[in-house]
Amino acid sequence: MDWSGSDPRYAGSLRSALTARLIDQGALRSGPIVAAFRTVPRHVFVPNVPPEVAYTDDVVLMKSDPTGAAISTVSQPAVVAMMLEQAAIEPGDRVLEIGSGGYNAALMSELAGLDGSVTTLDIDPEVTERARRTLTEAGYSRVRVVRADGEFGCPESAPYDLILITVTAGDIAPAWFDQLSAAGRLVVPLRLRGQTRSIAFDKNGDHLTGRSDVLCGFVSMQGAGANYERVLRLYEDKVVLRADEDQPIDIEPLEGVLLKPQTVEWSGILLDRNETFSNLDLWLACNFPEYCVLSVKRSAVKSGLVGPALRWGGSAVVEDETLGYLSSRPGPAKHLVELGARAHGPTAPALAANLVAQVRAWDKDYGHGRGPTFTAHPRSTPADELPIGTHITTRHTQLTISWP
Ligand SMILES: C[S@@+](CC[C@H](N)C(=O)[O-])C[C@H]1O[C@@H](n2cnc3c(N)ncnc32)[C@H](O)[C@@H]1O
């Protein structure tokens, strides 16, 4: 069924309610972005769902691959709002979006105004065809829709004041840097050691300086810039480790490690159950080169095979034949948990103690809101010209994560 022709007044009232919710939860803050959210008819861009669903704060699936994995969506409004706040579009800006759906391009067109321009690009012809049709239907035919692999940007209309990527990237493509104007901004959901953060970078001479970051989730990049996670099965499909392509982690020596005696060490560090551990996870990733993400099925937790900090898994470290991971137990009050570490294998006591020492170090200096900053240099940059911090080398980039 095609719902795009739903009663505009009804759709408008649902849109106002969604906008109010996004303001309440802090995702929408700036006046012009609020106005754009009140104006752009999201239901036109997701004609496959009824208007009540179009104006729910949720992602809408548009296309899956043969395995059922999502490959194209119209993004969740709260994530769109947070990224637009990071992007800080001004009237007159020239904008390139990589990953089309129509909706975000229409919002950006409202923000860039008639003196600015928006080009949206997608690798999938079905998506560009739909984006072109729905943008025209919603009154945004001035948005340019291009079918191309975003790895190479869109040189025809460069330079851009903003390049905004709406698909998970494992790297920063050289074309994005080259096609930014001298003071241009790049907003990109970058996957780093199992977590995806939308990082807003400012172009700063020969490198990019991170200005803000928020956790988010997107479908994976296809094409020349595709970057796949390595999935290492530790126990059937119930306990798996996930690592980035550049991490030389070998799990062969870990065969049967979960059945070996366990060392448990508690840190005395208490966290609110509802707090995110994302900065702690990144801190551990910066301090343990063989950091990976442990994903577990509920049945593996129930059977006592693993006891991770979060019921779906979390931070883990591999050292030769030893596996350690972040764990938690109930704290002195219902809303609190105490963090600790569990480890199995020949050096389990040392690894559990090291993990706990790093949890304490993080809590002392960074546990209360101060996160790291990100800087991206071309891969060829000499090491002595990089800022102090943890350096992650990808195909094109030297990313530095610096803790203040
Ligand atoms: C989350 S959707 C984009 C959502 C959209 N910005 C919106 O308005 O809601 C991600 C899109 O990225 C596209 N994509 C994946 N890899 C790409 C690539 N290398 N170049 C361009 N587009 C790509 C997918 O086809 C998919 O349509």
The ligand as a MOL file (V3000), in Angstrom:
LIG
                    3D

  0  0  0     0  0            999 V3000
M  V30 BEGIN CTAB
M  V30 COUNTS 27 29 0 0 0
M  V30 BEGIN ATOM
M  V30 1 C 20.7760 4.7190 6.1730 0
M  V30 2 S 20.5570 4.8400 4.4470 0 CHG=1
M  V30 3 C 20.5340 6.5970 4.1820 0
M  V30 4 C 19.3990 7.2980 4.8650 0
M  V30 5 C 19.0910 8.6560 4.3320 0
M  V30 6 N 20.1850 9.5900 4.4080 0
M  V30 7 C 17.8380 9.2740 4.9050 0
M  V30 8 O 17.4790 10.3590 4.4260 0
M  V30 9 O 17.1960 8.7160 5.8090 0 CHG=-1
M  V30 10 C 22.1460 4.3900 3.8470 0
M  V30 11 C 22.2640 4.3870 2.3460 0
M  V30 12 O 23.6470 4.3210 2.0270 0
M  V30 13 C 23.7500 3.7030 0.7690 0
M  V30 14 N 25.1470 3.3090 0.5370 0
M  V30 15 C 25.8310 2.2420 1.0180 0
M  V30 16 N 27.0930 2.2350 0.5540 0
M  V30 17 C 27.2150 3.3370 -0.2250 0
M  V30 18 C 28.2790 3.8830 -0.9950 0
M  V30 19 N 29.4830 3.3090 -1.0430 0
M  V30 20 N 28.0410 5.0190 -1.6870 0
M  V30 21 C 26.8340 5.6170 -1.6580 0
M  V30 22 N 25.7930 5.1350 -0.9530 0
M  V30 23 C 25.9740 4.0290 -0.2440 0
M  V30 24 C 22.7550 2.5550 0.8430 0
M  V30 25 O 22.3670 2.1370 -0.4640 0
M  V30 26 C 21.6250 3.2020 1.6560 0
M  V30 27 O 20.5860 3.6360 0.8130 0
M  V30 END ATOM
M  V30 BEGIN BOND
M  V30 1 1 1 2
M  V30 2 1 2 3
M  V30 3 1 2 10
M  V30 4 1 3 4
M  V30 5 1 4 5
M  V30 6 1 5 6
M  V30 7 1 5 7
M  V30 8 2 7 8
M  V30 9 1 7 9
M  V30 10 1 10 11
M  V30 11 1 11 12
M  V30 12 1 11 26
M  V30 13 1 12 13
M  V30 14 1 13 14
M  V30 15 1 13 24
M  V30 16 1 14 15
M  V30 17 1 14 23
M  V30 18 2 15 16
M  V30 19 1 16 17
M  V30 20 1 17 18
M  V30 21 2 17 23
M  V30 22 1 18 19
M  V30 23 2 18 20
M  V30 24 1 20 21
M  V30 25 2 21 22
M  V30 26 1 22 23
M  V30 27 1 24 25
M  V30 28 1 24 26
M  V30 29 1 26 27
M  V30 END BOND
M  V30 END CTAB
M  END
